[in-house]
């Protein structure tokens, strides 16, 4: 049940990001100066952590989506759904640890300059 909840929550978060991304990109047509100001706010350590969260949400949503497909379309899927869930979590954790290095580098550059 928790993977179902997490799948829905990550889907909503990804949708929200895409909505904001479209809005801020559309701002360039309205006012290039306003667009530059908005984009400048994205170069902060807090936004770097939010980007890491976005990567986490997309990775979990994608990996869990593959698990859901396997459960739905593979005849043995329901029997192995718990093992597949823990496999998804293991792969997700490994990938998130690997993604941590660039995020920390970005945050350090934002805090201490290039």
PyMOL CGO cylinders between C-alpha atoms (Angstrom):
from pymol import cmd
from pymol.cgo import CYLINDER

trace = [
    CYLINDER, 0.00, 0.00, 0.00, 2.82, 2.44, 0.81, 0.3, 1, 1, 1, 1, 1, 1,
    CYLINDER, 2.82, 2.44, 0.81, 4.36, 1.95, -2.63, 0.3, 1, 1, 1, 1, 1, 1,
    CYLINDER, 4.36, 1.95, -2.63, 0.96, 2.84, -4.11, 0.3, 1, 1, 1, 1, 1, 1,
    CYLINDER, 0.96, 2.84, -4.11, 0.85, 6.03, -2.01, 0.3, 1, 1, 1, 1, 1, 1,
    CYLINDER, 0.85, 6.03, -2.01, 4.46, 6.91, -2.87, 0.3, 1, 1, 1, 1, 1, 1,
    CYLINDER, 4.46, 6.91, -2.87, 3.77, 6.31, -6.56, 0.3, 1, 1, 1, 1, 1, 1,
    CYLINDER, 3.77, 6.31, -6.56, 0.80, 8.70, -6.49, 0.3, 1, 1, 1, 1, 1, 1,
    CYLINDER, 0.80, 8.70, -6.49, 2.67, 11.34, -4.47, 0.3, 1, 1, 1, 1, 1, 1,
    CYLINDER, 2.67, 11.34, -4.47, 5.70, 11.25, -6.77, 0.3, 1, 1, 1, 1, 1, 1,
    CYLINDER, 5.70, 11.25, -6.77, 3.41, 11.49, -9.78, 0.3, 1, 1, 1, 1, 1, 1,
    CYLINDER, 3.41, 11.49, -9.78, 1.77, 14.62, -8.36, 0.3, 1, 1, 1, 1, 1, 1,
    CYLINDER, 1.77, 14.62, -8.36, 5.17, 16.13, -7.52, 0.3, 1, 1, 1, 1, 1, 1,
    CYLINDER, 5.17, 16.13, -7.52, 6.45, 15.49, -11.04, 0.3, 1, 1, 1, 1, 1, 1,
    CYLINDER, 6.45, 15.49, -11.04, 3.28, 17.02, -12.50, 0.3, 1, 1, 1, 1, 1, 1,
    CYLINDER, 3.28, 17.02, -12.50, 3.71, 20.09, -10.27, 0.3, 1, 1, 1, 1, 1, 1,
    CYLINDER, 3.71, 20.09, -10.27, 7.33, 20.48, -11.41, 0.3, 1, 1, 1, 1, 1, 1,
    CYLINDER, 7.33, 20.48, -11.41, 6.33, 20.23, -15.08, 0.3, 1, 1, 1, 1, 1, 1,
    CYLINDER, 6.33, 20.23, -15.08, 3.58, 22.81, -14.53, 0.3, 1, 1, 1, 1, 1, 1,
    CYLINDER, 3.58, 22.81, -14.53, 5.99, 25.26, -12.88, 0.3, 1, 1, 1, 1, 1, 1,
    CYLINDER, 5.99, 25.26, -12.88, 8.61, 24.58, -15.55, 0.3, 1, 1, 1, 1, 1, 1,
    CYLINDER, 8.61, 24.58, -15.55, 6.17, 25.41, -18.34, 0.3, 1, 1, 1, 1, 1, 1,
    CYLINDER, 6.17, 25.41, -18.34, 5.07, 28.58, -16.54, 0.3, 1, 1, 1, 1, 1, 1,
    CYLINDER, 5.07, 28.58, -16.54, 8.57, 29.87, -15.91, 0.3, 1, 1, 1, 1, 1, 1,
    CYLINDER, 8.57, 29.87, -15.91, 9.65, 29.07, -19.46, 0.3, 1, 1, 1, 1, 1, 1,
    CYLINDER, 9.65, 29.07, -19.46, 6.59, 30.87, -20.83, 0.3, 1, 1, 1, 1, 1, 1,
    CYLINDER, 6.59, 30.87, -20.83, 7.62, 33.91, -18.78, 0.3, 1, 1, 1, 1, 1, 1,
    CYLINDER, 7.62, 33.91, -18.78, 10.45, 34.56, -21.25, 0.3, 1, 1, 1, 1, 1, 1,
    CYLINDER, 10.45, 34.56, -21.25, 7.83, 35.63, -23.83, 0.3, 1, 1, 1, 1, 1, 1,
    CYLINDER, 7.83, 35.63, -23.83, 6.19, 38.04, -21.37, 0.3, 1, 1, 1, 1, 1, 1,
    CYLINDER, 6.19, 38.04, -21.37, 9.27, 39.64, -19.84, 0.3, 1, 1, 1, 1, 1, 1,
    CYLINDER, 9.27, 39.64, -19.84, 12.85, 38.46, -20.37, 0.3, 1, 1, 1, 1, 1, 1,
    CYLINDER, 12.85, 38.46, -20.37, 13.95, 40.45, -17.31, 0.3, 1, 1, 1, 1, 1, 1,
    CYLINDER, 13.95, 40.45, -17.31, 11.39, 38.72, -15.10, 0.3, 1, 1, 1, 1, 1, 1,
    CYLINDER, 11.39, 38.72, -15.10, 12.48, 35.38, -16.55, 0.3, 1, 1, 1, 1, 1, 1,
    CYLINDER, 12.48, 35.38, -16.55, 16.11, 36.15, -15.70, 0.3, 1, 1, 1, 1, 1, 1,
    CYLINDER, 16.11, 36.15, -15.70, 15.11, 37.03, -12.12, 0.3, 1, 1, 1, 1, 1, 1,
    CYLINDER, 15.11, 37.03, -12.12, 13.15, 33.79, -11.72, 0.3, 1, 1, 1, 1, 1, 1,
    CYLINDER, 13.15, 33.79, -11.72, 16.00, 31.69, -13.14, 0.3, 1, 1, 1, 1, 1, 1,
    CYLINDER, 16.00, 31.69, -13.14, 18.46, 33.47, -10.82, 0.3, 1, 1, 1, 1, 1, 1,
    CYLINDER, 18.46, 33.47, -10.82, 16.43, 32.27, -7.83, 0.3, 1, 1, 1, 1, 1, 1,
    CYLINDER, 16.43, 32.27, -7.83, 17.03, 28.70, -8.96, 0.3, 1, 1, 1, 1, 1, 1,
    CYLINDER, 17.03, 28.70, -8.96, 20.77, 29.00, -8.30, 0.3, 1, 1, 1, 1, 1, 1,
    CYLINDER, 20.77, 29.00, -8.30, 20.56, 28.47, -4.54, 0.3, 1, 1, 1, 1, 1, 1,
    CYLINDER, 20.56, 28.47, -4.54, 21.50, 25.52, -2.32, 0.3, 1, 1, 1, 1, 1, 1,
    CYLINDER, 21.50, 25.52, -2.32, 17.86, 25.01, -1.36, 0.3, 1, 1, 1, 1, 1, 1,
    CYLINDER, 17.86, 25.01, -1.36, 16.87, 24.61, -5.00, 0.3, 1, 1, 1, 1, 1, 1,
    CYLINDER, 16.87, 24.61, -5.00, 19.79, 22.19, -5.45, 0.3, 1, 1, 1, 1, 1, 1,
    CYLINDER, 19.79, 22.19, -5.45, 18.25, 20.03, -2.72, 0.3, 1, 1, 1, 1, 1, 1,
    CYLINDER, 18.25, 20.03, -2.72, 14.84, 20.36, -4.35, 0.3, 1, 1, 1, 1, 1, 1,
    CYLINDER, 14.84, 20.36, -4.35, 16.39, 19.21, -7.64, 0.3, 1, 1, 1, 1, 1, 1,
    CYLINDER, 16.39, 19.21, -7.64, 17.79, 16.20, -5.81, 0.3, 1, 1, 1, 1, 1, 1,
    CYLINDER, 17.79, 16.20, -5.81, 14.28, 15.54, -4.53, 0.3, 1, 1, 1, 1, 1, 1,
    CYLINDER, 14.28, 15.54, -4.53, 12.98, 15.81, -8.08, 0.3, 1, 1, 1, 1, 1, 1,
    CYLINDER, 12.98, 15.81, -8.08, 15.53, 13.25, -9.24, 0.3, 1, 1, 1, 1, 1, 1,
    CYLINDER, 15.53, 13.25, -9.24, 14.49, 11.00, -6.35, 0.3, 1, 1, 1, 1, 1, 1,
    CYLINDER, 14.49, 11.00, -6.35, 10.81, 11.34, -7.26, 0.3, 1, 1, 1, 1, 1, 1,
    CYLINDER, 10.81, 11.34, -7.26, 11.38, 10.66, -10.96, 0.3, 1, 1, 1, 1, 1, 1,
    CYLINDER, 11.38, 10.66, -10.96, 13.60, 7.66, -10.30, 0.3, 1, 1, 1, 1, 1, 1,
    CYLINDER, 13.60, 7.66, -10.30, 11.21, 6.11, -7.80, 0.3, 1, 1, 1, 1, 1, 1,
    CYLINDER, 11.21, 6.11, -7.80, 8.20, 6.78, -10.01, 0.3, 1, 1, 1, 1, 1, 1,
    CYLINDER, 8.20, 6.78, -10.01, 9.91, 5.24, -13.04, 0.3, 1, 1, 1, 1, 1, 1,
    CYLINDER, 9.91, 5.24, -13.04, 11.25, 2.17, -11.24, 0.3, 1, 1, 1, 1, 1, 1,
    CYLINDER, 11.25, 2.17, -11.24, 8.01, 1.55, -9.37, 0.3, 1, 1, 1, 1, 1, 1,
    CYLINDER, 8.01, 1.55, -9.37, 6.10, 2.04, -12.62, 0.3, 1, 1, 1, 1, 1, 1,
    CYLINDER, 6.10, 2.04, -12.62, 8.13, -0.77, -14.17, 0.3, 1, 1, 1, 1, 1, 1,
    CYLINDER, 8.13, -0.77, -14.17, 7.29, -2.91, -11.14, 0.3, 1, 1, 1, 1, 1, 1,
    CYLINDER, 7.29, -2.91, -11.14, 3.58, -2.12, -11.54, 0.3, 1, 1, 1, 1, 1, 1,
    CYLINDER, 3.58, -2.12, -11.54, 3.76, -3.06, -15.21, 0.3, 1, 1, 1, 1, 1, 1,
    CYLINDER, 3.76, -3.06, -15.21, 5.44, -6.36, -14.30, 0.3, 1, 1, 1, 1, 1, 1,
    CYLINDER, 5.44, -6.36, -14.30, 2.79, -7.11, -11.67, 0.3, 1, 1, 1, 1, 1, 1,
    CYLINDER, 2.79, -7.11, -11.67, -0.03, -6.31, -14.09, 0.3, 1, 1, 1, 1, 1, 1,
    CYLINDER, -0.03, -6.31, -14.09, 1.24, -7.99, -17.24, 0.3, 1, 1, 1, 1, 1, 1,
    CYLINDER, 1.24, -7.99, -17.24, 3.45, -10.85, -16.03, 0.3, 1, 1, 1, 1, 1, 1,
    CYLINDER, 3.45, -10.85, -16.03, 1.55, -13.95, -14.94, 0.3, 1, 1, 1, 1, 1, 1,
    CYLINDER, 1.55, -13.95, -14.94, 3.90, -14.47, -11.99, 0.3, 1, 1, 1, 1, 1, 1,
    CYLINDER, 3.90, -14.47, -11.99, 4.03, -10.76, -11.14, 0.3, 1, 1, 1, 1, 1, 1,
    CYLINDER, 4.03, -10.76, -11.14, 1.61, -10.81, -8.19, 0.3, 1, 1, 1, 1, 1, 1,
    CYLINDER, 1.61, -10.81, -8.19, 3.53, -13.68, -6.63, 0.3, 1, 1, 1, 1, 1, 1,
    CYLINDER, 3.53, -13.68, -6.63, 6.81, -11.76, -6.74, 0.3, 1, 1, 1, 1, 1, 1,
    CYLINDER, 6.81, -11.76, -6.74, 5.57, -8.21, -6.11, 0.3, 1, 1, 1, 1, 1, 1,
    CYLINDER, 5.57, -8.21, -6.11, 7.17, -7.94, -2.66, 0.3, 1, 1, 1, 1, 1, 1,
    CYLINDER, 7.17, -7.94, -2.66, 10.57, -9.07, -3.96, 0.3, 1, 1, 1, 1, 1, 1,
    CYLINDER, 10.57, -9.07, -3.96, 10.26, -6.70, -6.90, 0.3, 1, 1, 1, 1, 1, 1,
    CYLINDER, 10.26, -6.70, -6.90, 9.40, -3.84, -4.52, 0.3, 1, 1, 1, 1, 1, 1,
    CYLINDER, 9.40, -3.84, -4.52, 12.55, -4.43, -2.46, 0.3, 1, 1, 1, 1, 1, 1,
    CYLINDER, 12.55, -4.43, -2.46, 14.59, -4.71, -5.66, 0.3, 1, 1, 1, 1, 1, 1,
    CYLINDER, 14.59, -4.71, -5.66, 13.18, -1.36, -6.79, 0.3, 1, 1, 1, 1, 1, 1,
    CYLINDER, 13.18, -1.36, -6.79, 14.06, 0.16, -3.41, 0.3, 1, 1, 1, 1, 1, 1,
    CYLINDER, 14.06, 0.16, -3.41, 17.60, -1.25, -3.56, 0.3, 1, 1, 1, 1, 1, 1,
    CYLINDER, 17.60, -1.25, -3.56, 18.22, 0.05, -7.09, 0.3, 1, 1, 1, 1, 1, 1,
    CYLINDER, 18.22, 0.05, -7.09, 16.67, 3.39, -6.14, 0.3, 1, 1, 1, 1, 1, 1,
    CYLINDER, 16.67, 3.39, -6.14, 18.93, 3.78, -3.09, 0.3, 1, 1, 1, 1, 1, 1,
    CYLINDER, 18.93, 3.78, -3.09, 22.06, 2.90, -5.08, 0.3, 1, 1, 1, 1, 1, 1,
    CYLINDER, 22.06, 2.90, -5.08, 21.15, 5.39, -7.82, 0.3, 1, 1, 1, 1, 1, 1,
    CYLINDER, 21.15, 5.39, -7.82, 20.30, 8.11, -5.29, 0.3, 1, 1, 1, 1, 1, 1,
    CYLINDER, 20.30, 8.11, -5.29, 23.65, 7.67, -3.55, 0.3, 1, 1, 1, 1, 1, 1,
    CYLINDER, 23.65, 7.67, -3.55, 25.32, 8.00, -6.95, 0.3, 1, 1, 1, 1, 1, 1,
    CYLINDER, 25.32, 8.00, -6.95, 23.30, 11.14, -7.70, 0.3, 1, 1, 1, 1, 1, 1,
    CYLINDER, 23.30, 11.14, -7.70, 24.31, 12.75, -4.40, 0.3, 1, 1, 1, 1, 1, 1,
    CYLINDER, 24.31, 12.75, -4.40, 27.81, 13.73, -5.57, 0.3, 1, 1, 1, 1, 1, 1,
    CYLINDER, 27.81, 13.73, -5.57, 26.75, 16.22, -8.30, 0.3, 1, 1, 1, 1, 1, 1,
    CYLINDER, 26.75, 16.22, -8.30, 24.12, 17.74, -6.01, 0.3, 1, 1, 1, 1, 1, 1,
    CYLINDER, 24.12, 17.74, -6.01, 26.63, 18.33, -3.23, 0.3, 1, 1, 1, 1, 1, 1,
    CYLINDER, 26.63, 18.33, -3.23, 29.01, 19.87, -5.75, 0.3, 1, 1, 1, 1, 1, 1,
    CYLINDER, 29.01, 19.87, -5.75, 26.29, 22.19, -7.03, 0.3, 1, 1, 1, 1, 1, 1,
    CYLINDER, 26.29, 22.19, -7.03, 25.35, 23.21, -3.48, 0.3, 1, 1, 1, 1, 1, 1,
    CYLINDER, 25.35, 23.21, -3.48, 29.00, 23.84, -2.59, 0.3, 1, 1, 1, 1, 1, 1,
    CYLINDER, 29.00, 23.84, -2.59, 29.48, 26.02, -5.70, 0.3, 1, 1, 1, 1, 1, 1,
    CYLINDER, 29.48, 26.02, -5.70, 26.34, 27.99, -4.84, 0.3, 1, 1, 1, 1, 1, 1,
    CYLINDER, 26.34, 27.99, -4.84, 27.48, 28.51, -1.24, 0.3, 1, 1, 1, 1, 1, 1,
    CYLINDER, 27.48, 28.51, -1.24, 31.16, 29.19, -1.74, 0.3, 1, 1, 1, 1, 1, 1,
    CYLINDER, 31.16, 29.19, -1.74, 31.34, 30.36, -5.35, 0.3, 1, 1, 1, 1, 1, 1,
    CYLINDER, 31.34, 30.36, -5.35, 33.09, 28.73, -8.31, 0.3, 1, 1, 1, 1, 1, 1,
]
cmd.load_cgo(trace, "trace")
